[in-house]
Amino acid sequence: MADKTKLTRLQTMAKHGDGACENRMSRRQVLQAGFATIAAGAFSGTFDALAQSQDQREALQGMRAIDIHAHYFPETLLNLIGEEGKPFNATYRRTEKGFFIETPVWSGGPISTRMINLKERIADMDQQGIAVQAISLTAPMTNWGNAEFAHQLARTWNDEASAAHQAHPSRIVSLLTLPMLYPDRAIDELNRAGKLPGMRGVYMATNVSNKDLDDPMFEPIWTRIEDLDLPVFLHPVETVGGERLHSFHFSNLLGTPFDTAVAACHLIFGGVLDRHPKLRICLSHGGGALPMVIGRVEHGWQVHPEIRHTAQPPSAYLQRFTYDTIVHSRSIMEFVIKEVGAERVMIGSDYCYSMGYDRPVEFLAQIDISTSQRKMILGGTAARLLKL
């Protein structure tokens, strides 16, 4: 009882953290108070946090918590940006505070070096209660140099991500990246990297240098992804809003969820989902604004006949997507689950950024759902999608 009281108190204290990778102490305290360690590749210490009864704990026993949304920057890729990206006005540097990247399309930093260090990553996963991460690249992606350099960036990341899996085969799987602006190269890389150990899907931006995903140039890529039966994880990189969103971090706070909604609607209205019925696409950040605006979108579909050329009403396509849990609100998460179904939702952390979750399993513990729904979100759906 004393340990349980201590755990509750420390969890309350931990909620005051900013969720960034640099905030370690409260997580260690939580670990010491109530979390168990990894055993046989599956984390078992999440169950006390997730379950309110012995029956629920028993029902959750043996489940792996799988994080569908976790980023990784291998040192080799960063050095490539710094050394060979100079002709494209790109730089990479490390400081005591973290590392910085500058490219023509995106600049950021300081980013925690935990994004690079696999040993620290595994330790963080243990503390979070995460058994498996599906790692992915993120901004600035690969489409800001010429064709050869874009392909080199993609190859480098894919090779290093596969190496990370091979170093930790029970803990890490990977989502490959592509030089999307060059479809022939993208398909070549898709065919090559799709065979690498640990590759379980494709990571793609919600737009590619302001080209939407229903652009005809991407059609051969969608066809090949469908043929290979690889799930796609969509993530905003260059978001909508322009100058109006440059203040107050609005490009992230607002641009990110709205860019996801725009991308999803292009996939719907542009016919990508109709032409490729086997495509499986996960929308980051709980689908962004899409679940909130789908009623308005559907009303527009009904009153504007000129756009009514999809096989189904827009709301029906909510079931064509899956979603992560990064919404930062219990009520919104419960709304998303109600709208799309718990079987379409998976844990995400956005490791290792401050806008993600430092404790993704604890967030799930707040959500008012059944034990069977909790099992699907905790790892059941992700295990099926990633073929784990």
Secondary structure, 3 states (H helix, E strand, C coil): CHHHHHHHHHHHHHCCCCCCCCCCHHHHHHHHHHCCCEECCEECCCHHHHCCCHHHHHHHCCCCCEEEEEECCCHHHHHHHHHHCHHHCCEEEEECCEEEEECCCCEEEEECHHHCCHHHHHHHHHHHCCCEEEEECCCCCCCCCCHHHHHHHHHHHHHHHHHHHHHCCCCEEEEECCCCCCHHHHHHHHHHHCCCCCEEEEEEECCECCECCCCHHHHHHHHHHHHHCCCEEEECCCCCCHHHHCCCCHHHHCHHHHHHHHHHHHHHHCCHHHHCCCCCEEECHHHCCHHHHHHHHHHHHHHCHHHCCCCCCHHHHHHHEEEECCCCCHHHHHHHHHHHCHHHEECCCCECCCCCCCCHHHHHHCCCCCHHHHHHHHHHHHHHHCCC
